Amino acid sequence: MGKFSIILFTITVVAILIVVTLPESGKANPSLEDGINVAEAIRYLEKLDKYYSQIARPRYGRSTDFHKRSALNAVRSKNPAVAVGRR
């Protein structure tokens, strides 16, 4: 049984080495048509970047004031004397 497992291991290692070192014949050669598609893809990505850079900006104004007021109300609710106006 020991000799059989060594032979099986050797065959497995050789098979793995053959598969790993095989030349990659599956690579596609780029054509001129792909260059046109790449240009279109770049334009599309530039438009997406412009769109999302405007949407991802933080909003100023009411939403910021709302969060400040919410934090102030949370502090006031923890201290009832401040909520009534006494100090």
TORKOL-4160 file (C-alpha; in steps of 0.2 Angstrom, whole numbers, padded with zeros to 4 digits, m for minus):
87
<pt num="1" X="0000" Y="0000" Z="0000"/>
<pt num="2" X="0015" Y="0012" Z="0003"/>
<pt num="3" X="0022" Y="0010" Z="m0014"/>
<pt num="4" X="0005" Y="0013" Z="m0022"/>
<pt num="5" X="0002" Y="0029" Z="m0013"/>
<pt num="6" X="0019" Y="0036" Z="m0017"/>
<pt num="7" X="0016" Y="0032" Z="m0036"/>
<pt num="8" X="m0002" Y="0040" Z="m0035"/>
<pt num="9" X="0006" Y="0055" Z="m0026"/>
<pt num="10" X="0019" Y="0057" Z="m0040"/>
<pt num="11" X="0007" Y="0055" Z="m0054"/>
<pt num="12" X="m0004" Y="0068" Z="m0046"/>
<pt num="13" X="0010" Y="0081" Z="m0044"/>
<pt num="14" X="0016" Y="0078" Z="m0062"/>
<pt num="15" X="m0002" Y="0080" Z="m0068"/>
<pt num="16" X="m0004" Y="0097" Z="m0058"/>
<pt num="17" X="0013" Y="0103" Z="m0065"/>
<pt num="18" X="0008" Y="0099" Z="m0083"/>
<pt num="19" X="m0009" Y="0108" Z="m0081"/>
<pt num="20" X="m0001" Y="0123" Z="m0073"/>
<pt num="21" X="0013" Y="0125" Z="m0085"/>
<pt num="22" X="0003" Y="0123" Z="m0101"/>
<pt num="23" X="0003" Y="0138" Z="m0112"/>
<pt num="24" X="m0013" Y="0148" Z="m0111"/>
<pt num="25" X="m0020" Y="0147" Z="m0129"/>
<pt num="26" X="m0037" Y="0153" Z="m0123"/>
<pt num="27" X="m0031" Y="0171" Z="m0123"/>
<pt num="28" X="m0041" Y="0182" Z="m0135"/>
<pt num="29" X="m0032" Y="0194" Z="m0147"/>
<pt num="30" X="m0039" Y="0212" Z="m0145"/>
<pt num="31" X="m0047" Y="0218" Z="m0161"/>
<pt num="32" X="m0050" Y="0236" Z="m0167"/>
<pt num="33" X="m0069" Y="0234" Z="m0163"/>
<pt num="34" X="m0064" Y="0231" Z="m0145"/>
<pt num="35" X="m0056" Y="0248" Z="m0145"/>
<pt num="36" X="m0072" Y="0257" Z="m0150"/>
<pt num="37" X="m0081" Y="0248" Z="m0136"/>
<pt num="38" X="m0067" Y="0253" Z="m0124"/>
<pt num="39" X="m0069" Y="0271" Z="m0129"/>
<pt num="40" X="m0088" Y="0270" Z="m0126"/>
<pt num="41" X="m0086" Y="0262" Z="m0109"/>
<pt num="42" X="m0074" Y="0276" Z="m0104"/>
<pt num="43" X="m0087" Y="0289" Z="m0109"/>
<pt num="44" X="m0100" Y="0279" Z="m0099"/>
<pt num="45" X="m0089" Y="0278" Z="m0084"/>
<pt num="46" X="m0085" Y="0297" Z="m0085"/>
<pt num="47" X="m0104" Y="0301" Z="m0085"/>
<pt num="48" X="m0107" Y="0289" Z="m0070"/>
<pt num="49" X="m0093" Y="0297" Z="m0061"/>
<pt num="50" X="m0100" Y="0315" Z="m0064"/>
<pt num="51" X="m0117" Y="0309" Z="m0059"/>
<pt num="52" X="m0112" Y="0300" Z="m0043"/>
<pt num="53" X="m0100" Y="0314" Z="m0038"/>
<pt num="54" X="m0114" Y="0326" Z="m0037"/>
<pt num="55" X="m0126" Y="0314" Z="m0028"/>
<pt num="56" X="m0113" Y="0308" Z="m0015"/>
<pt num="57" X="m0110" Y="0326" Z="m0009"/>
<pt num="58" X="m0116" Y="0330" Z="0008"/>
<pt num="59" X="m0131" Y="0341" Z="0009"/>
<pt num="60" X="m0131" Y="0357" Z="0019"/>
<pt num="61" X="m0145" Y="0367" Z="0026"/>
<pt num="62" X="m0160" Y="0359" Z="0033"/>
<pt num="63" X="m0154" Y="0342" Z="0036"/>
<pt num="64" X="m0139" Y="0348" Z="0045"/>
<pt num="65" X="m0149" Y="0360" Z="0056"/>
<pt num="66" X="m0161" Y="0345" Z="0059"/>
<pt num="67" X="m0147" Y="0334" Z="0066"/>
<pt num="68" X="m0141" Y="0348" Z="0077"/>
<pt num="69" X="m0158" Y="0351" Z="0084"/>
<pt num="70" X="m0161" Y="0332" Z="0087"/>
<pt num="71" X="m0144" Y="0332" Z="0097"/>
<pt num="72" X="m0149" Y="0347" Z="0107"/>
<pt num="73" X="m0166" Y="0339" Z="0111"/>
<pt num="74" X="m0158" Y="0323" Z="0116"/>
<pt num="75" X="m0147" Y="0333" Z="0128"/>
<pt num="76" X="m0162" Y="0343" Z="0135"/>
<pt num="77" X="m0172" Y="0327" Z="0138"/>
<pt num="78" X="m0159" Y="0320" Z="0149"/>
<pt num="79" X="m0159" Y="0335" Z="0160"/>
<pt num="80" X="m0176" Y="0341" Z="0164"/>
<pt num="81" X="m0171" Y="0357" Z="0172"/>
<pt num="82" X="m0163" Y="0363" Z="0156"/>
<pt num="83" X="m0178" Y="0358" Z="0146"/>
<pt num="84" X="m0189" Y="0369" Z="0157"/>
<pt num="85" X="m0177" Y="0384" Z="0156"/>
<pt num="86" X="m0171" Y="0384" Z="0174"/>
<pt num="87" X="m0152" Y="0384" Z="0177"/>
